[in-house]
Amino acid sequence: MRTRRPARHRSESRTPRPLRTTRATRTALPAVALLCLGLGLAPPAAPAPAPAAREAPGPAQTWAADLSRVDADDSGVRHTGGELRTTGDYGVQVLAPHRLDRQANRVRVRPDAQVPGDAGIAFDVRGRTGSGPWTEWREAGDAAGGTAVLPRAVTTVQVRLAMWDPEGAIRLRGLEVSADTDPDARPEPQAAAAYGAHVFATRIGLVGRTTANGHVIRENDRFVALPSRRGLSRKGGREYSVRVCGPARCVTAPVWDVGPWNIRDDYWNPSSVRQTFRDLPRGVPEAEAAYYTGYNGGRDGKGRRVLNPAGIDLADGTFRDVGLRDNGWVTVTYLWTGR
């Protein structure tokens, strides 16, 4: 029998009843009301102008990525003999940003790699214009290469690669990257206020283990994990951070790991953008739906039975900072989702 959610002033239990997603919004007079205010006062509308001819996209901008540059935001990789290899069973490299000659919204990667059947490579790309904020990461394929369309046109592109290599057999000899414009892709809308949701939080622990961005977990560490690589900061970075409010206080922490349960569930995004589980409401993690309603047969994206409804993991220091003594509900604001 599942426990009921205790009164709000007490510490939350392990599996309380889920709460509804919330979001900060700005109040504005609807456009139709503004139109009505002007009835009888505005002159007759001018004929609509003819649609402008679509500008043909320019040729692709292509470059060879520098895999030899292994620095502080990389982990578990080394470049030797003209090849990028792992130093253990997992490695991640964030390549140097590449400035484009003109804006682009589509990026292709073409690796030259040797990848055995029990290993894998995943490529992600992101971009920004000038010194503005980075877009979220978008998936750009595997060892066979692939294409990603970014949320908006950008002037700088960055590629991240992650390698799972239990036998140390991956050999990445080169990586060609090209950027151009998909004329049919519409920019993803970006709200003025960052999105927020009420989700179940669990404690990470795992001191000494390595996170998805290469950080080695310390005692009383302060970061969070979310179940998608789209909002994963580089090692030591804070470009994707959340504000977590618990029973005692609110704190801001960077996203340095992927989980709990799923790895492709960016539930903070609208369904039109969400990578998987698009039939779920925005702000509802797949694990929460699986746990409470039997969504996906009560299992996560890997087929495991979901044992709690967690949508965020908190490192031990963050867990204590917000006032949690046991796993429980917190309010999370995904700070990069607002302008």
VOBA-1610 file (N, C-alpha, C; in pm, whole numbers, padded with zeros to 5 digits, always signed):
BEGIN
Met+00084-00119+00000Met+00000+00000+00000Met+00088+00124+00000Arg+00059+00219-00088Arg+00143+00338-00101Arg+00108+00438+00009Thr+00211+00505+00058Thr+00189+00604+00163Thr+00129+00730+00106Arg+00054+00802+00187Arg-00003+00929+00146Arg+00095+01041+00173Arg+00085+01148+00095Arg+00176+01261+00113Arg+00145+01331+00243Pro+00245+01354+00332Pro+00223+01420+00460Pro+00196+01568+00441Ala+00160+01633+00553Ala+00135+01777+00549Ala+00259+01848+00500Arg+00239+01968+00435Arg+00349+02035+00367Arg+00459+02080+00460His+00428+02102+00591His+00532+02151+00681His+00623+02041+00732Arg+00591+01916+00700Arg+00673+01805+00746Arg+00760+01754+00632Ser+00864+01678+00669Ser+00951+01619+00568Ser+00872+01523+00481Glu+00893+01529+00348Glu+00817+01447+00254Glu+00861+01301+00264Ser+00767+01208+00246Ser+00799+01066+00251Ser+00855+01019+00118Arg+00892+00893+00113Arg+00962+00842-00006Arg+00873+00840-00128Thr+00746+00806-00116Thr+00660+00796-00235Thr+00528+00867-00214Pro+00529+01000-00197Pro+00405+01074-00179Pro+00331+01089-00311Arg+00208+01135-00301Arg+00128+01159-00419Arg+00190+01269-00504Pro+00196+01252-00637Pro+00258+01355-00721Pro+00177+01483-00722Leu+00247+01592-00737Leu+00182+01721-00748Leu+00184+01767-00892Arg+00102+01867-00923Arg+00093+01917-01059Arg+00211+02006-01093Thr+00248+02002-01218Thr+00356+02087-01268Thr+00314+02233-01261Thr+00408+02319-01225Thr+00381+02462-01221Thr+00478+02533-01310Arg+00442+02651-01354Arg+00531+02730-01435Arg+00506+02877-01409Ala+00615+02954-01396Ala+00600+03099-01382Ala+00560+03157-01516Thr+00456+03239-01519Thr+00412+03301-01643Thr+00397+03448-01622Arg+00402+03521-01733Arg+00381+03664-01730Arg+00241+03694-01782Thr+00171+03789-01720Thr+00037+03822-01761Thr+00042+03928-01868Ala-00036+03907-01976Ala-00038+04003-02085Ala-00179+04013-02138Leu-00219+04129-02184Leu-00350+04148-02243Leu-00355+04071-02373Pro-00456+03981-02393Pro-00460+03903-02516Pro-00465+03992-02639Ala-00406+03943-02747Ala-00398+04023-02869Ala-00537+04055-02922Val-00633+03959-02908Val-00766+03986-02959Val-00833+04100-02884Ala-00803+04115-02753Ala-00860+04225-02677Ala-00804+04357-02726Leu-00674+04358-02754Leu-00614+04480-02806Leu-00677+04518-02939Leu-00709+04417-03021Leu-00770+04445-03149Leu-00908+04506-03131Cys-00983+04451-03034Cys-01118+04502-03011Cys-01117+04646-02963Leu-01016+04685-02886Leu-01007+04822-02837Leu-00997+04920-02952Gly-00943+04876-03066Gly-00922+04968-03177Gly-01032+04965-03281Leu-01139+04888-03258Leu-01246+04878-03357Leu-01309+05015-03379Gly-01329+05051-03502Gly-01390+05180-03535Gly-01292+05294-03539Leu-01169+05272-03491Leu-01070+05378-03486Leu-00961+05357-03589Ala-00934+05234-03621Ala-00822+05205-03712Ala-00866+05223-03856Pro-00779+05270-03945Pro-00813+05281-04086Pro-00824+05144-04148Pro-00885+05135-04268Pro-00896+05003-04333Pro-00759+04940-04351Ala-00757+04809-04334Ala-00629+04737-04343Ala-00575+04742-04485Ala-00446+04759-04497Ala-00380+04758-04627Ala-00371+04615-04677Pro-00368+04598-04808Pro-00354+04461-04861Pro-00227+04396-04809Ala-00238+04268-04781Ala-00121+04196-04730Ala-00012+04192-04836Pro+00114+04217-04796Pro+00222+04213-04894Pro+00244+04072-04946Ala+00293+04065-05065Ala+00323+03933-05123Ala+00434+03868-05043Pro+00426+03738-05019Pro+00530+03670-04941Pro+00665+03684-05008Ala+00766+03706-04922Ala+00901+03721-04975Ala+00952+03587-05025Ala+01031+03593-05127Ala+01091+03471-05181Ala+01189+03414-05080Arg+01185+03281-05063Arg+01275+03218-04966Arg+01418+03224-05018Glu+01505+03268-04928Glu+01646+03278-04966Glu+01709+03140-04968Ala+01773+03109-05075Ala+01838+02978-05086Ala+01952+02967-04986Pro+01962+02854-04914Pro+02071+02838-04818Pro+02206+02837-04888Gly+02306+02891-04820Gly+02440+02893-04876Gly+02504+02756-04868Pro+02620+02739-04926Pro+02689+02610-04922Pro+02730+02575-04779Ala+02746+02448-04754Ala+02784+02402-04621Ala+02926+02448-04587Gln+02945+02482-04462Gln+03078+02517-04410Gln+03134+02391-04343Thr+03248+02346-04387Thr+03302+02218-04344Thr+03441+02237-04282Trp+03468+02161-04176Trp+03599+02167-04111Trp+03631+02033-04047Ala+03760+02011-04025Ala+03807+01891-03956Ala+03825+01924-03809Ala+03756+01852-03724Ala+03766+01876-03580Ala+03904+01838-03528Asp+03952+01916-03432Asp+04082+01890-03371Asp+04064+01796-03253Leu+04088+01668-03274Leu+04072+01568-03167Leu+04193+01561-03075Ser+04303+01625-03115Ser+04426+01614-03037Ser+04425+01703-02913Arg+04332+01797-02908Arg+04327+01892-02796Arg+04244+01833-02682Val+04311+01772-02586Val+04246+01715-02468Val+04278+01805-02350Asp+04174+01863-02290Asp+04198+01960-02183Asp+04109+01935-02063Ala+04091+02037-01979Ala+04030+02019-01847Ala+03883+01978-01852Asp+03811+02012-01959Asp+03670+01972-01962Asp+03648+01838-02032Asp+03757+01764-02056Asp+03750+01628-02110Asp+03786+01528-02000Ser+03745+01404-02020Ser+03773+01303-01918Ser+03777+01165-01982Gly+03874+01086-01941Gly+03879+00946-01983Gly+03920+00925-02127Val+03987+01025-02189Val+04030+01010-02327Val+04176+01054-02340Arg+04243+01004-02442Arg+04378+01047-02476Arg+04394+01040-02627His+04480+01127-02679His+04506+01128-02823His+04649+01081-02844Thr+04663+00972-02914Thr+04796+00916-02936Thr+04798+00845-03071Gly+04911+00857-03140Gly+04925+00792-03269Gly+04822+00838-03371Gly+04779+00962-03360Gly+04680+01014-03453Gly+04538+00967-03429Glu+04513+00905-03311Glu+04380+00851-03281Glu+04335+00894-03142Leu+04205+00915-03126Leu+04147+00940-02995Leu+04100+00807-02938Arg+04143+00779-02813Arg+04107+00653-02748Arg+04059+00682-02606Thr+03995+00583-02546Thr+03956+00595-02406Thr+04069+00545-02317Thr+04073+00595-02195Thr+04170+00547-02096Thr+04106+00447-02000Gly+03974+00433-02010Gly+03899+00337-01929Gly+03780+00288-02008Asp+03669+00260-01938Asp+03552+00210-02011Asp+03459+00321-02057Tyr+03490+00447-02021Tyr+03407+00560-02063Tyr+03493+00684-02077Gly+03466+00760-02182Gly+03538+00885-02201Gly+03449+00989-02267Val+03476+01116-02240Val+03400+01224-02299Val+03494+01336-02339Gln+03472+01393-02457Gln+03552+01505-02504Gln+03460+01613-02558Val+03481+01737-02509Val+03407+01853-02558Val+03503+01931-02647Leu+03477+01932-02775Leu+03568+01995-02870Leu+03561+02148-02860Ala+03666+02212-02908Ala+03671+02359-02904Ala+03559+02417-02989Pro+03497+02528-02946Pro+03394+02592-03028Pro+03450+02634-03163His+03367+02624-03266His+03408+02661-03402His+03319+02776-03450Arg+03381+02887-03484Arg+03306+03003-03531Arg+03278+02991-03680Leu+03152+03015-03717Leu+03110+03004-03856Leu+03124+03138-03929Asp+03131+03130-04060Asp+03134+03252-04142Asp+02995+03314-04155Arg+02892+03230-04142Arg+02754+03278-04148Arg+02667+03185-04064Gln+02548+03232-04033Gln+02459+03155-03947Gln+02422+03021-04009Ala+02397+02924-03923Ala+02352+02791-03966Ala+02269+02731-03853Asn+02184+02636-03889Asn+02102+02569-03787Asn+02108+02416-03799Arg+02185+02367-03894Arg+02195+02222-03914Arg+02342+02182-03915Val+02374+02075-03840Val+02514+02031-03827Val+02521+01881-03856Arg+02619+01842-03938Arg+02643+01701-03969Arg+02781+01661-03917Val+02791+01540-03866Val+02921+01486-03825Val+02947+01358-03904Arg+03073+01342-03947Arg+03115+01224-04024Arg+03244+01171-03961Pro+03233+01077-03869Pro+03353+01023-03804Pro+03423+00919-03888Asp+03552+00911-03867Asp+03634+00802-03922Asp+03677+00721-03800Ala+03605+00613-03774Ala+03623+00543-03647Ala+03618+00393-03662Gln+03689+00328-03570Gln+03681+00183-03553Gln+03609+00159-03421Val+03489+00100-03429Val+03407+00081-03309Val+03357-00063-03307Pro+03406-00146-03214Pro+03358-00285-03207Pro+03213-00292-03161Gly+03154-00410-03173Gly+03012-00425-03146Gly+02969-00398-03004Asp+03057-00418-02906Asp+03020-00397-02766Asp+03055-00256-02718Ala+03093-00167-02809Ala+03129-00029-02774Ala+03040+00066-02853Gly+03051+00195-02822Gly+02969+00292-02894Gly+03020+00433-02877Ile+02984+00518-02973Ile+03014+00662-02968Ile+02882+00736-02989Ala+02863+00843-02912Ala+02747+00931-02932Ala+02798+01073-02950Phe+02745+01141-03051Phe+02781+01280-03079Phe+02663+01371-03047Asp+02693+01485-02985Asp+02594+01589-02959Asp+02653+01721-03008Val+02565+01812-03049Val+02611+01944-03091Val+02523+02050-03027Arg+02581+02169-03012Arg+02507+02285-02963Arg+02564+02408-03031Gly+02499+02521-03011Gly+02548+02642-03075Gly+02505+02766-03000Arg+02562+02878-03040Arg+02524+03007-02984Arg+02559+03116-03084Thr+02503+03233-03061Thr+02532+03348-03144Thr+02610+03449-03062Gly+02727+03488-03112Gly+02812+03581-03038Gly+02851+03523-02904Ser+02835+03604-02799Ser+02866+03558-02663Ser+02739+03520-02588Gly+02628+03500-02660Gly+02501+03465-02598Gly+02503+03324-02540Pro+02392+03284-02480Pro+02386+03151-02418Pro+02386+03039-02520Trp+02434+02925-02478Trp+02432+02806-02563Trp+02289+02754-02577Thr+02259+02697-02693Thr+02137+02618-02705Thr+02154+02491-02623Glu+02046+02416-02607Glu+02061+02281-02555Glu+02140+02196-02655Trp+02198+02089-02604Trp+02262+01993-02693Trp+02156+01920-02775Arg+02190+01884-02896Arg+02105+01802-02980Arg+02184+01682-03032Glu+02119+01568-03040Glu+02182+01444-03079Glu+02223+01450-03227Ala+02345+01407-03255Ala+02398+01416-03391Ala+02451+01283-03442Gly+02401+01172-03386Gly+02436+01044-03443Gly+02539+00965-03362Asp+02585+00857-03423Asp+02675+00762-03357Asp+02798+00737-03444Ala+02852+00618-03437Ala+02974+00587-03513Ala+02953+00599-03664Ala+02828+00590-03709Ala+02800+00605-03852Ala+02779+00750-03891Gly+02785+00841-03795Gly+02762+00981-03822Gly+02615+01016-03811Gly+02582+01142-03838Gly+02443+01184-03828Gly+02429+01333-03842Thr+02305+01379-03827Thr+02271+01519-03846Thr+02185+01568-03732Ala+02208+01690-03689Ala+02126+01753-03586Ala+02078+01889-03635Val+01953+01920-03604Val+01900+02053-03629Val+01891+02125-03494Leu+01956+02239-03485Leu+01963+02314-03360Leu+01834+02392-03335Pro+01809+02430-03209Pro+01686+02503-03178Pro+01673+02637-03251Arg+01784+02695-03291Arg+01781+02823-03364Arg+01911+02837-03442Ala+01914+02934-03533Ala+02036+02959-03610Ala+02145+03017-03519Val+02268+02977-03542Val+02380+03015-03456Val+02500+03054-03540Thr+02598+03117-03476Thr+02722+03153-03543Thr+02843+03079-03488Thr+02824+03003-03380Thr+02931+02920-03322Thr+02874+02782-03293Val+02949+02679-03327Val+02906+02541-03308Val+03008+02469-03221Gln+02958+02381-03134Gln+03046+02298-03052Gln+02996+02154-03057Val+03091+02061-03063Val+03060+01919-03070Val+03110+01851-02943Arg+03030+01759-02892Arg+03069+01675-02778Arg+03057+01530-02820Leu+03154+01449-02778Leu+03146+01306-02807Leu+03167+01228-02679Ala+03091+01121-02666Ala+03103+01029-02552Ala+03128+00889-02607Met+03220+00817-02543Met+03258+00684-02590Met+03242+00583-02476Trp+03165+00475-02504Trp+03151+00363-02413Trp+03236+00250-02470Asp+03337+00207-02394Asp+03440+00123-02455Asp+03495+00025-02351Pro+03421-00082-02317Pro+03464-00172-02211Pro+03596-00243-02238Glu+03631-00258-02365Glu+03756-00329-02399Glu+03867-00235-02443Gly+03843-00105-02446Gly+03945-00011-02490Gly+03980-00024-02636Ala+03882-00059-02719Ala+03911-00090-02860Ala+03870+00020-02957Ile+03804+00125-02911Ile+03763+00232-03002Ile+03884+00308-03052Arg+03884+00339-03181Arg+03986+00423-03242Arg+03915+00529-03327Leu+03917+00652-03282Leu+03857+00762-03357Leu+03970+00838-03426Arg+03981+00819-03558Arg+04093+00875-03632Arg+04067+01016-03686Gly+03942+01050-03703Gly+03911+01183-03755Gly+03764+01212-03743Leu+03729+01340-03754Leu+03589+01382-03746Leu+03570+01504-03835Glu+03488+01487-03938Glu+03452+01599-04025Glu+03317+01655-03981Val+03311+01786-03969Val+03189+01854-03925Val+03149+01955-04032Ser+03022+01963-04063Ser+02973+02064-04157Ser+02846+02127-04103Ala+02827+02254-04138Ala+02710+02329-04091Ala+02647+02403-04209Asp+02516+02397-04216Asp+02443+02472-04318Asp+02306+02508-04262Thr+02216+02551-04348Thr+02084+02595-04305Thr+01977+02504-04362Asp+01890+02457-04273Asp+01770+02386-04314Asp+01660+02490-04328Pro+01620+02524-04450Pro+01524+02633-04467Pro+01385+02601-04413Asp+01355+02473-04390Asp+01223+02434-04342Asp+01214+02426-04190Ala+01328+02437-04122Ala+01328+02426-03976Ala+01287+02559-03913Arg+01192+02554-03823Arg+01148+02673-03752Arg+01221+02683-03618Pro+01261+02803-03577Pro+01325+02817-03447Pro+01231+02772-03335Glu+01288+02703-03237Glu+01208+02663-03122Glu+01177+02786-03037Pro+01053+02800-02990Pro+01019+02916-02907Pro+01095+02912-02774Gln+01134+03029-02726Gln+01202+03038-02597Gln+01126+03137-02510Ala+01079+03090-02396Ala+00997+03172-02307Ala+01083+03274-02235Ala+01018+03383-02191Ala+01089+03483-02113Ala+01124+03429-01975Ala+01033+03353-01916Ala+01055+03297-01782Ala+01098+03151-01794Ala+01194+03109-01713Ala+01240+02970-01713Ala+01129+02879-01663Tyr+01126+02758-01717Tyr+01023+02660-01684Tyr+01051+02596-01548Gly+00944+02566-01474Gly+00958+02501-01345Gly+00861+02386-01330Ala+00898+02285-01251Ala+00813+02168-01229Ala+00835+02117-01087His+00735+02046-01036His+00743+01982-00905His+00772+01834-00928Val+00891+01788-00891Val+00932+01652-00922Val+00990+01584-00798Phe+00993+01452-00804Phe+01045+01372-00694Phe+01197+01363-00705Ala+01267+01386-00594Ala+01413+01388-00592Ala+01468+01272-00510Thr+01577+01214-00558Thr+01650+01112-00485Thr+01794+01157-00465Arg+01862+01094-00370Arg+02001+01129-00338Arg+02096+01043-00419Ile+02201+01106-00474Ile+02295+01035-00560Ile+02390+00945-00481Gly+02461+01000-00381Gly+02566+00921-00315Gly+02679+00895-00413Leu+02722+00767-00424Leu+02819+00721-00525Leu+02950+00798-00522Val+03000+00831-00403Val+03127+00903-00391Val+03238+00822-00457Gly+03319+00890-00539Gly+03428+00825-00610Gly+03394+00781-00750Arg+03265+00776-00785Arg+03225+00740-00920Arg+03237+00861-01012Thr+03239+00837-01143Thr+03253+00943-01242Thr+03118+00970-01307Thr+03083+01097-01320Thr+02956+01136-01380Thr+02966+01137-01533Ala+02854+01164-01598Ala+02849+01162-01745Ala+02935+01270-01808Asn+02965+01379-01734Asn+03051+01484-01791Asn+03195+01471-01745Gly+03228+01363-01673Gly+03366+01337-01634Gly+03403+01382-01495His+03311+01437-01419His+03339+01481-01283His+03345+01361-01189Val+03446+01358-01101Val+03456+01252-01000Val+03384+01300-00874Ile+03285+01223-00831Ile+03198+01265-00721Ile+03275+01267-00590Arg+03261+01378-00517Arg+03326+01396-00387Arg+03223+01389-00274Glu+03270+01375-00153Glu+03180+01382-00038Glu+03116+01520-00030Asn+02989+01522+00006Asn+02915+01646+00022Asn+02917+01731-00106Asp+02916+01665-00221Asp+02924+01734-00351Asp+02794+01809-00379Arg+02803+01905-00471Arg+02686+01989-00502Arg+02666+01999-00653Phe+02576+01916-00703Phe+02534+01918-00844Phe+02407+01834-00852Val+02349+01825-00971Val+02230+01743-00991Val+02246+01659-01116Ala+02159+01559-01129Ala+02148+01478-01250Ala+02007+01490-01303Leu+01995+01504-01436Leu+01867+01503-01504Leu+01869+01395-01611Pro+01752+01338-01646Pro+01750+01220-01733Pro+01761+01249-01883Ser+01850+01339-01921Ser+01876+01367-02063Ser+02010+01436-02076Arg+02084+01402-02182Arg+02212+01467-02208Arg+02195+01606-02266Arg+02073+01643-02302Arg+02050+01773-02365Arg+02085+01889-02271Gly+02071+01870-02142Gly+02101+01976-02047Gly+02222+01944-01961Leu+02320+01873-02014Leu+02439+01833-01938Leu+02550+01935-01958Ser+02593+01999-01849Ser+02704+02094-01854Ser+02836+02023-01878Arg+02932+02097-01932Arg+03066+02042-01947Arg+03126+02021-01808Lys+03231+01944-01799Lys+03299+01918-01673Lys+03339+02050-01607Gly+03292+02073-01486Gly+03322+02195-01413Gly+03236+02314-01454Gly+03151+02300-01557Gly+03073+02412-01607Gly+02937+02425-01539Arg+02875+02541-01561Arg+02744+02569-01503Arg+02647+02625-01608Glu+02672+02599-01736Glu+02588+02657-01840Glu+02446+02602-01838Tyr+02429+02482-01783Tyr+02296+02428-01759Tyr+02283+02404-01609Ser+02206+02487-01544Ser+02189+02481-01398Ser+02042+02485-01364Val+02011+02437-01245Val+01874+02437-01196Val+01868+02506-01060Arg+01752+02558-01028Arg+01724+02609-00893Arg+01631+02509-00827Val+01676+02452-00716Val+01600+02349-00646Val+01551+02405-00513Cys+01421+02396-00492Cys+01361+02443-00367Cys+01305+02324-00291Gly+01356+02305-00167Gly+01310+02196-00083Gly+01244+02247+00043Pro+01232+02163+00145Pro+01164+02203+00268Pro+01230+02319+00341Ala+01363+02334+00329Ala+01435+02435+00406Ala+01470+02559+00324Arg+01517+02541+00203Arg+01566+02656+00126Arg+01578+02619-00022Cys+01611+02721-00102Cys+01636+02702-00245Cys+01784+02719-00273Val+01839+02636-00361Val+01979+02647-00399Val+01989+02630-00551Thr+02097+02681-00607Thr+02125+02665-00749Thr+02242+02567-00764Ala+02227+02472-00857Ala+02331+02371-00877Ala+02342+02337-01025Pro+02463+02305-01072Pro+02482+02269-01213Pro+02437+02126-01241Val+02408+02097-01368Val+02373+01962-01412Val+02500+01894-01460Trp+02544+01793-01386Trp+02670+01726-01417Trp+02655+01577-01444Asp+02534+01524-01436Asp+02518+01380-01460Asp+02383+01356-01528Val+02366+01233-01576Val+02244+01195-01647Val+02173+01086-01567Gly+02046+01106-01541Gly+01962+01017-01463Gly+01865+01101-01381Pro+01780+01044-01303Pro+01765+00901-01271Pro+01679+00826-01373Trp+01694+00697-01374Trp+01618+00605-01458Trp+01648+00620-01606Asn+01602+00731-01667Asn+01614+00745-01811Asn+01733+00832-01852Ile+01767+00827-01981Ile+01877+00908-02033Ile+01835+00990-02156Arg+01708+00977-02198Arg+01658+01053-02314Arg+01521+01115-02282Asp+01505+01160-02159Asp+01376+01214-02116Asp+01391+01359-02071Asp+01393+01450-02167Asp+01399+01594-02136Asp+01257+01645-02110Tyr+01201+01603-02000Tyr+01060+01628-01968Tyr+01029+01775-01946Trp+01129+01861-01930Trp+01108+02004-01912Trp+01078+02074-02045Asn+01098+02005-02156Asn+01071+02063-02288Asn+00928+02035-02333Pro+00871+02120-02419Pro+00739+02092-02475Pro+00741+01963-02556Ser+00624+01903-02574Ser+00616+01775-02644Ser+00669+01784-02787Ser+00659+01901-02850Ser+00708+01916-02986Ser+00860+01907-02994Val+00927+01924-02880Val+01073+01926-02875Val+01125+01804-02800Arg+01048+01752-02708Arg+01091+01642-02620Arg+01145+01526-02702Gln+01255+01471-02658Gln+01324+01367-02735Gln+01243+01237-02739Thr+01189+01196-02627Thr+01109+01073-02619Thr+00990+01096-02527Phe+00897+01000-02524Phe+00778+01004-02437Phe+00695+01131-02461Arg+00675+01164-02588Arg+00609+01289-02623Arg+00461+01292-02589Asp+00403+01176-02558Asp+00262+01173-02521Asp+00238+01210-02376Leu+00345+01229-02298Leu+00330+01270-02158Leu+00320+01422-02148Pro+00250+01474-02047Pro+00245+01619-02028Pro+00383+01675-01998Arg+00404+01797-02038Arg+00529+01863-02006Arg+00545+01870-01854Gly+00665+01845-01806Gly+00693+01850-01663Gly+00671+01721-01590Val+00624+01617-01659Val+00604+01486-01596Val+00712+01390-01645Pro+00807+01354-01560Pro+00910+01257-01601Pro+00847+01122-01633Glu+00908+01049-01724Glu+00857+00917-01760Glu+00853+00825-01639Ala+00955+00836-01551Ala+00957+00749-01433Ala+00838+00776-01342Glu+00797+00901-01331Glu+00681+00935-01249Glu+00554+00873-01306Ala+00537+00885-01438Ala+00419+00826-01502Ala+00422+00674-01493Ala+00539+00614-01508Ala+00550+00469-01499Ala+00516+00421-01358Tyr+00562+00493-01258Tyr+00542+00452-01119Tyr+00396+00465-01076Tyr+00332+00574-01112Tyr+00197+00602-01062Tyr+00086+00551-01152Thr+00108+00548-01282Thr-00002+00511-01372Thr+00029+00387-01456Gly+00147+00328-01439Gly+00182+00211-01518Gly+00220+00243-01661Tyr+00251+00369-01688Tyr+00296+00408-01822Tyr+00414+00321-01865Asn+00415+00281-01992Asn+00521+00196-02047Asn+00534+00066-01969Gly+00421+00015-01920Gly+00423-00109-01844Gly+00491-00096-01710Gly+00503+00029-01659Gly+00569+00050-01531Gly+00720+00042-01539Arg+00774+00053-01660Arg+00919+00038-01678Arg+00979+00165-01738Asp+01112+00180-01721Asp+01180+00296-01778Asp+01218+00268-01923Gly+01294+00360-01983Gly+01330+00345-02123Gly+01419+00226-02152Lys+01484+00170-02050Lys+01569+00052-02068Lys+01497-00077-02032Gly+01368-00067-01994Gly+01292-00185-01959Gly+01299-00226-01814Arg+01362-00146-01730Arg+01371-00179-01587Arg+01244-00138-01515Arg+01202-00216-01414Arg+01087-00181-01334Arg+01118-00055-01253Val+01033+00048-01266Val+01055+00175-01197Val+01012+00161-01051Leu+01105+00185-00959Leu+01081+00165-00817Leu+01051+00294-00741Asn+01070+00408-00804Asn+01030+00536-00746Asn+01005+00634-00861Pro+00938+00745-00834Pro+00898+00837-00943Pro+00998+00947-00972Ala+01126+00925-00943Ala+01224+01033-00946Ala+01242+01095-01083Gly+01251+01229-01083Gly+01280+01305-01204Gly+01407+01387-01192Ile+01473+01378-01076Ile+01600+01449-01054Ile+01677+01376-00944Asp+01808+01369-00959Asp+01898+01319-00855Asp+01976+01437-00799Leu+01994+01440-00667Leu+02069+01547-00602Leu+02195+01488-00538Ala+02310+01550-00566Ala+02433+01512-00495Ala+02415+01540-00346Asp+02495+01473-00264Asp+02471+01474-00120Asp+02465+01614-00060Gly+02556+01702-00101Gly+02557+01837-00045Gly+02432+01914-00084Thr+02390+01903-00209Thr+02268+01970-00254Thr+02146+01913-00184Phe+02143+01782-00167Phe+02033+01713-00099Phe+02014+01771+00042Arg+02125+01787+00113Arg+02117+01841+00250Arg+02087+01990+00249Asp+02143+02063+00153Asp+02123+02208+00149Asp+01975+02246+00139Val+01898+02171+00059Val+01756+02207+00043Val+01671+02157+00158Gly+01730+02080+00249Gly+01658+02038+00369Gly+01593+01902+00362Leu+01633+01819+00267Leu+01576+01684+00259Leu+01648+01590+00355Arg+01570+01507+00422Arg+01626+01400+00505Arg+01603+01263+00442Asp+01508+01259+00352Asp+01477+01138+00277Asp+01437+01182+00137Asn+01429+01089+00045Asn+01383+01122-00088Asn+01246+01191-00081Gly+01224+01295-00162Gly+01098+01367-00152Gly+01080+01466-00265Trp+00970+01539-00261Trp+00932+01632-00367Trp+01002+01766-00352Val+01046+01819-00464Val+01110+01950-00469Val+01055+02026-00590Thr+01072+02157-00587Thr+01036+02239-00702Thr+01164+02277-00775Val+01168+02250-00904Val+01290+02269-00983Val+01262+02368-01096Thr+01350+02467-01110Thr+01345+02560-01223Thr+01466+02534-01312Tyr+01440+02510-01439Tyr+01544+02475-01536Tyr+01590+02606-01599Leu+01695+02664-01542Leu+01727+02804-01564Leu+01761+02838-01708Trp+01813+02746-01786Trp+01854+02777-01924Trp+01734+02785-02019Thr+01613+02747-01971Thr+01497+02745-02060Thr+01432+02882-02077Gly+01477+02982-02002Gly+01424+03118-02016Gly+01529+03211-02073Arg+01481+03321-02129Arg+01574+03419-02186Arg+01644+03495-02075
//
